[in-house]
Amino acid sequence: MNDQRFVPWTLSDFSEDDRQERGRALYEELDARRSARFFSDAPVSRECIEWAIKAANTAPSGAHRQPWTFVAISDPETKRRIREAAESEERAFYEGGRASDEWLEALQPIGTDWHKPFLETVPWLVVVFEQVYGFDDQGRRQRNYYTKESVGIACGMFITALHRMGLSTLTHTPSPMGFLREILGRPANERPYILFPVGRPSDDCVVPDLRRKELAEIAIFDPPPRDVTEAPQDPGHEHEEARK
């Protein structure tokens, strides 16, 4: 029996010109966003972090499970431990053979290496955990759905909220990230997803001069319908058939 309650809902209405102007304004604001690797130690209030997490929590999620946990850290000792563990993994990535030559070549324009001093410089680290499964009101294990997609959307909204407040961040994903669960004492059903350093960029902050793809490179409008009976068979499907 479905006991879900429904409530009326509507959106603010705008003229077509207003819609386009609001879309343009948001695009221009977000187009100015950059991932920073040089941060100031200027303080950021806990309230700012809370608002960003609340904004992220409005993200859609599979079956409305909201399968995410945001762990915010300002304690210097904890940040030091995270930096040391992250740099150990990153050094193995850059210098220990974990990364292919092709991958390292792709990273060269960004100028990254295993040194991550910003993990201690920033006033806040926010680690987002993916809840692989959850628990119901009786404490029974409960399946979550589309967890990676759901947490990814929430992280995008978190980044947007930070940028709107004039704060910078970086999607840092040292691999493997199991040390974050250990240091932060998270349960077995949670898996580290992204580590966000959060703060103001330093006075000498620089970012790569990157080009974003143009609309025509990423969007297709009204493609002509295709007769699926004439479509070539997907190679993955051929392999799947071969295994039967």
FITITOR-789358 format. One line per 10 residues: number of its first residue (from 1); their letters; for each residue y, z, x of N, C-alpha, C. Coordinates in steps of 0.1 Angstrom, whole numbers, plus 5000, padded with zeros to 4 digits. Layout:
<mitors>
NUM = A = Y/Z/X/Y/Z/X/Y/Z/X  ...
</mitors>
This chain:
<mitors>
1 = MNDQRFVPWT = 4988/5000/5009/5000/5000/5000/5012/5000/5009  5022/4992/5006/5034/4990/5014/5045/5000/5008  5048/5011/5016/5058/5020/5012/5071/5018/5019  5073/5007/5026/5085/5004/5033/5097/5003/5023  5107/5010/5026/5120/5009/5018/5128/4998/5023  5135/4991/5014/5145/4981/5018/5158/4984/5012  5168/4981/5020/5182/4984/5016/5190/4971/5017  5201/4970/5009/5210/4958/5010/5216/4957/5023  5218/4944/5027/5224/4941/5040/5232/4928/5039  5243/4927/5046/5250/4915/5047/5258/4915/5061
11 = LSDFSEDDRQ = 5264/4904/5064/5271/4902/5076/5286/4899/5072  5295/4902/5081/5309/4898/5080/5309/4883/5079  5318/4878/5071/5319/4863/5069/5331/4858/5076  5331/4847/5083/5342/4841/5090/5343/4827/5086  5355/4821/5088/5357/4807/5087/5349/4800/5098  5347/4787/5097/5340/4780/5107/5348/4781/5120  5362/4780/5120/5370/4781/5132/5368/4794/5138  5368/4805/5130/5367/4818/5136/5353/4820/5142  5343/4815/5136/5329/4816/5142/5329/4809/5156  5335/4797/5157/5335/4791/5169/5343/4798/5180
21 = ERGRALYEEL = 5354/4804/5175/5363/4811/5185/5356/4824/5190  5349/4831/5181/5342/4843/5185/5330/4839/5194  5323/4828/5191/5313/4824/5200/5318/4820/5214  5329/4813/5214/5335/4809/5227/5340/4821/5235  5346/4831/5228/5351/4843/5235/5339/4851/5241  5328/4852/5234/5317/4859/5239/5311/4852/5251  5309/4839/5250/5304/4831/5261/5313/4833/5273  5326/4832/5272/5334/4833/5284/5334/4847/5290  5332/4857/5281/5331/4871/5287/5318/4872/5294  5307/4867/5289/5294/4869/5296/5292/4859/5307
31 = DARRSARFFS = 5300/4848/5307/5299/4839/5318/5305/4845/5331  5314/4855/5329/5320/4862/5340/5310/4873/5346  5299/4875/5340/5290/4885/5345/5283/4880/5357  5281/4889/5366/5273/4886/5378/5264/4898/5382  5253/4896/5388/5244/4906/5394/5250/4911/5407  5254/4924/5408/5260/4929/5420/5250/4936/5429  5252/4936/5442/5244/4943/5452/5253/4952/5460  5266/4952/5457/5275/4961/5465/5283/4969/5455  5280/4982/5455/5285/4991/5444/5294/5002/5450  5303/5007/5442/5311/5018/5445/5304/5031/5441
41 = DAPVSRECIE = 5307/5042/5447/5302/5055/5442/5311/5062/5432  5320/5054/5427/5329/5060/5416/5321/5065/5405  5324/5077/5399/5316/5082/5389/5317/5074/5376  5306/5075/5368/5305/5068/5355/5300/5079/5346  5306/5081/5334/5303/5092/5325/5289/5090/5319  5282/5100/5316/5269/5100/5309/5271/5093/5296  5283/5095/5289/5285/5089/5276/5284/5074/5277  5289/5068/5288/5288/5053/5289/5274/5048/5290  5266/5056/5297/5252/5052/5298/5245/5054/5284  5249/5064/5277/5243/5066/5264/5246/5055/5254
51 = WAIKAANTAP = 5259/5051/5255/5263/5040/5246/5255/5027/5249  5253/5024/5262/5246/5012/5266/5231/5013/5261  5225/5025/5263/5211/5026/5258/5211/5025/5243  5220/5031/5236/5221/5029/5221/5222/5015/5217  5230/5007/5224/5231/4993/5221/5218/4986/5224  5211/4989/5235/5198/4983/5238/5188/4986/5227  5189/4998/5221/5180/5003/5211/5181/4996/5198  5192/4988/5196/5193/4980/5184/5185/4967/5185  5179/4964/5196/5172/4951/5198/5160/4950/5188  5157/4938/5184/5145/4936/5176/5132/4939/5184
61 = SGAHRQPWTF = 5121/4943/5178/5109/4946/5185/5097/4943/5176  5086/4940/5182/5074/4937/5174/5070/4949/5165  5069/4946/5152/5066/4956/5142/5075/4968/5142  5087/4966/5148/5097/4977/5149/5091/4989/5156  5083/4987/5166/5077/4998/5174/5087/5004/5184  5097/4996/5188/5107/5000/5198/5100/5005/5210  5092/4996/5217/5083/5001/5228/5090/5003/5241  5101/5011/5242/5108/5012/5254/5112/5027/5256  5113/5030/5269/5118/5043/5273/5129/5041/5284  5141/5046/5282/5151/5045/5292/5153/5058/5299
71 = VAISDPETKR = 5151/5058/5312/5152/5070/5320/5164/5069/5329  5174/5077/5327/5187/5077/5334/5187/5088/5345  5190/5084/5357/5190/5093/5369/5203/5093/5376  5209/5105/5377/5221/5107/5385/5219/5117/5396  5208/5124/5397/5205/5134/5407/5203/5127/5420  5211/5131/5431/5210/5124/5444/5196/5125/5450  5189/5136/5449/5176/5137/5455/5166/5127/5449  5167/5126/5436/5158/5117/5429/5161/5102/5433  5174/5099/5434/5178/5086/5438/5173/5083/5452  5174/5093/5461/5170/5091/5475/5155/5087/5475
81 = RIREAAESEE = 5147/5095/5468/5132/5093/5467/5129/5079/5462  5136/5074/5452/5134/5061/5446/5138/5050/5456  5149/5052/5463/5153/5042/5473/5142/5041/5484  5138/5052/5489/5128/5052/5500/5115/5045/5496  5111/5048/5483/5098/5041/5479/5101/5027/5476  5112/5023/5470/5115/5009/5467/5116/5001/5480  5123/5007/5490/5125/4999/5503/5111/4997/5510  5102/5007/5508/5089/5005/5514/5082/4993/5508  5082/4992/5495/5076/4981/5488/5083/4968/5491  5096/4968/5491/5104/4956/5494/5102/4951/5508
91 = RAFYEGGRAS = 5100/4960/5518/5098/4956/5532/5084/4949/5533  5074/4954/5525/5061/4948/5525/5062/4934/5519  5071/4933/5509/5073/4920/5503/5080/4910/5512  5091/4914/5518/5098/4904/5527/5092/4902/5541  5086/4912/5546/5081/4911/5560/5066/4913/5561  5060/4918/5551/5046/4921/5552/5036/4911/5546  5041/4899/5543/5033/4888/5538/5030/4888/5523  5036/4897/5515/5033/4896/5501/5040/4884/5495  5051/4880/5500/5058/4868/5494/5055/4855/5501  5053/4845/5493/5050/4832/5499/5063/4826/5506
101 = DEWLEALQPI = 5061/4817/5515/5073/4810/5522/5081/4804/5511  5075/4798/5501/5083/4791/5490/5092/4801/5483  5086/4813/5480/5094/4823/5473/5106/4828/5482  5103/4831/5494/5113/4835/5503/5124/4825/5505  5120/4812/5505/5130/4802/5506/5139/4801/5494  5133/4804/5482/5141/4804/5469/5151/4815/5469  5148/4826/5476/5157/4838/5476/5168/4837/5486  5167/4828/5495/5177/4827/5506/5191/4825/5501  5194/4817/5491/5208/4815/5487/5214/4828/5481  5205/4837/5477/5210/4850/5471/5213/4860/5482
111 = GTDWHKPFLE = 5207/4859/5493/5210/4867/5505/5203/4881/5504  5192/4882/5498/5186/4896/5496/5176/4898/5508  5174/4911/5510/5163/4915/5519/5158/4929/5515  5151/4936/5523/5144/4948/5518/5153/4960/5518  5165/4959/5524/5174/4971/5524/5181/4972/5510  5180/4984/5504/5186/4987/5491/5194/4999/5491  5205/5000/5499/5213/5012/5499/5220/5015/5486  5222/5005/5478/5229/5007/5465/5221/5016/5456  5208/5018/5458/5200/5027/5450/5205/5041/5451  5211/5045/5462/5217/5058/5464/5232/5058/5461
121 = TVPWLVVVFE = 5239/5047/5463/5253/5046/5462/5258/5047/5447  5251/5041/5439/5255/5040/5425/5254/5054/5418  5263/5056/5408/5263/5069/5402/5250/5071/5393  5245/5060/5388/5233/5060/5379/5223/5050/5383  5210/5054/5382/5199/5045/5381/5193/5046/5367  5190/5035/5361/5183/5035/5348/5171/5027/5349  5159/5034/5347/5146/5027/5348/5141/5025/5333  5138/5013/5330/5133/5010/5317/5118/5009/5318  5111/5016/5309/5096/5016/5309/5092/5009/5296  5082/5000/5298/5075/4994/5287/5064/5003/5282
131 = QVYGFDDQGR = 5064/5006/5269/5054/5014/5263/5042/5005/5259  5032/5005/5267/5021/4996/5264/5014/4999/5251  5013/5012/5248/5009/5016/5235/5017/5029/5232  5016/5033/5219/5024/5045/5215/5015/5054/5207  5021/5063/5200/5013/5073/5192/5020/5075/5178  5011/5077/5168/5017/5079/5155/5021/5093/5153  5024/5097/5140/5029/5110/5137/5019/5121/5139  5006/5117/5139/4995/5126/5141/4990/5126/5156  4997/5119/5164/4993/5119/5178/4982/5110/5182  4978/5101/5172/4968/5091/5175/4973/5079/5182
141 = RQRNYYTKES = 4965/5073/5191/4970/5062/5198/4973/5050/5188  4984/5043/5191/4989/5033/5182/4993/5021/5190  4988/5009/5185/4990/4997/5193/5005/4993/5191  5011/4988/5202/5024/4981/5201/5022/4966/5202  5032/4959/5197/5031/4944/5197/5042/4938/5204  5039/4927/5211/5049/4919/5218/5058/4928/5226  5052/4937/5234/5060/4947/5241/5069/4941/5252  5063/4931/5260/5071/4925/5270/5083/4918/5265  5081/4910/5254/5092/4903/5248/5102/4913/5242  5098/4923/5236/5107/4933/5229/5115/4940/5240
151 = VGIACGMFIT = 5109/4945/5251/5116/4952/5261/5125/4943/5268  5121/4930/5270/5130/4921/5277/5143/4919/5269  5142/4918/5255/5154/4916/5247/5163/4928/5248  5157/4940/5248/5164/4953/5249/5172/4953/5262  5165/4949/5273/5172/4949/5286/5184/4940/5286  5182/4928/5280/5193/4919/5279/5205/4925/5272  5203/4932/5261/5214/4938/5254/5220/4950/5262  5211/4957/5270/5216/4967/5278/5226/4962/5289  5222/4951/5295/5231/4944/5305/5244/4940/5298  5243/4934/5286/5255/4930/5279/5265/4942/5276
161 = ALHRMGLSTL = 5259/4953/5272/5267/4965/5269/5274/4970/5281  5267/4970/5292/5273/4975/5305/5285/4966/5309  5283/4953/5308/5293/4943/5312/5305/4945/5302  5303/4947/5290/5314/4949/5280/5322/4961/5284  5316/4971/5290/5323/4984/5294/5329/4983/5308  5328/4971/5315/5333/4970/5328/5324/4976/5339  5311/4977/5336/5302/4982/5346/5293/4971/5350  5288/4972/5362/5279/4962/5368/5265/4967/5370  5256/4958/5371/5242/4962/5373/5234/4951/5380  5222/4953/5382/5213/4944/5389/5199/4946/5384
171 = THTPSPMGFL = 5192/4935/5381/5178/4936/5376/5169/4937/5388  5166/4950/5392/5158/4952/5404/5144/4955/5400  5135/4947/5406/5121/4948/5403/5112/4948/5415  5112/4959/5423/5103/4960/5434/5089/4959/5430  5080/4953/5437/5067/4951/5433/5057/4956/5443  5048/4965/5440/5046/4971/5426/5055/4982/5424  5057/4986/5411/5067/4996/5407/5060/5009/5403  5047/5011/5405/5041/5023/5401/5047/5036/5406  5054/5035/5417/5060/5047/5423/5071/5053/5413  5077/5045/5405/5087/5049/5395/5081/5059/5385
181 = REILGRPANE = 5069/5055/5380/5062/5064/5370/5058/5077/5377  5054/5076/5389/5050/5089/5396/5062/5098/5398  5073/5092/5404/5085/5100/5407/5091/5106/5395  5091/5098/5384/5098/5102/5372/5089/5109/5362  5076/5111/5365/5067/5118/5357/5065/5112/5344  5064/5099/5343/5061/5093/5330/5047/5092/5327  5043/5092/5314/5029/5092/5310/5022/5078/5312  5009/5079/5310/5000/5067/5314/5003/5055/5305  5009/5057/5293/5011/5046/5284/5024/5038/5287  5031/5043/5297/5044/5037/5301/5043/5029/5314
191 = RPYILFPVGR = 5048/5017/5315/5048/5009/5327/5062/5005/5331  5066/5007/5344/5079/5004/5348/5082/4989/5346  5094/4986/5340/5097/4972/5337/5109/4967/5345  5120/4974/5345/5131/4970/5354/5138/4983/5358  5143/4983/5370/5152/4993/5376/5166/4988/5377  5175/4995/5369/5189/4990/5369/5198/5000/5376  5204/4996/5388/5215/5004/5393/5227/5001/5385  5235/5012/5381/5246/5010/5373/5258/5017/5379  5269/5009/5380/5282/5015/5385/5293/5004/5385  5303/5007/5392/5314/4998/5394/5311/4990/5407
201 = PSDDCVVPDL = 5315/4977/5408/5313/4970/5421/5323/4976/5431  5319/4975/5444/5327/4980/5455/5339/4971/5457  5349/4976/5464/5361/4968/5466/5358/4956/5474  5348/4956/5483/5344/4945/5491/5332/4937/5486  5329/4939/5473/5318/4932/5467/5319/4917/5467  5309/4911/5471/5308/4896/5470/5295/4892/5462  5295/4881/5456/5283/4876/5449/5281/4861/5453  5269/4857/5452/5266/4843/5455/5274/4833/5446  5279/4822/5452/5286/4812/5444/5276/4803/5437  5270/4808/5426/5259/4801/5420/5264/4792/5408
211 = RRKELAEIAI = 5257/4781/5406/5261/4773/5394/5251/4775/5383  5256/4777/5371/5247/4779/5360/5245/4765/5354  5233/4763/5348/5230/4750/5342/5239/4747/5330  5242/4734/5329/5250/4730/5318/5242/4730/5305  5249/4730/5294/5242/4730/5281/5232/4719/5279  5236/4707/5284/5227/4695/5283/5214/4697/5291  5214/4706/5300/5202/4708/5309/5193/4718/5303  5197/4726/5293/5189/4737/5288/5187/4736/5273  5194/4727/5266/5192/4727/5251/5189/4713/5246  5181/4712/5236/5178/4699/5229/5180/4701/5214
221 = FDPPPRDVTE = 5188/4692/5209/5191/4693/5194/5184/4682/5187  5177/4685/5176/5171/4676/5167/5163/4665/5174  5153/4670/5182/5144/4660/5188/5136/4652/5177  5133/4639/5180/5126/4632/5170/5112/4637/5168  5107/4638/5156/5093/4643/5154/5083/4635/5161  5073/4641/5165/5062/4634/5172/5049/4635/5165  5042/4625/5165/5029/4625/5158/5019/4633/5167  5015/4644/5162/5007/4653/5170/4993/4647/5173  4989/4637/5165/4976/4631/5168/4976/4622/5180  4988/4618/5184/4990/4610/5196/4994/4618/5209
231 = APQDPGHEHE = 4996/4631/5207/5000/4639/5218/4989/4641/5228  4992/4640/5241/4981/4642/5251/4976/4656/5250  4964/4658/5253/4957/4671/5253/4963/4680/5264  4966/4692/5261/4971/4702/5271/4960/4705/5281  4963/4704/5294/4953/4707/5304/4947/4720/5303  4955/4730/5299/4949/4743/5297/4938/4744/5286  4941/4735/5276/4931/4734/5265/4918/4728/5270  4919/4718/5279/4907/4712/5284/4899/4722/5292  4905/4730/5300/4898/4741/5307/4892/4751/5298  4899/4754/5287/4893/4764/5278/4881/4758/5271
241 = EARK = 4882/4745/5268/4870/4739/5261/4858/4738/5271  4861/4736/5284/4850/4735/5294/4843/4749/5295  4850/4759/5292/4844/4773/5294/4835/4777/5282  4835/4769/5271/4828/4773/5260/4813/4770/5261
</mitors>
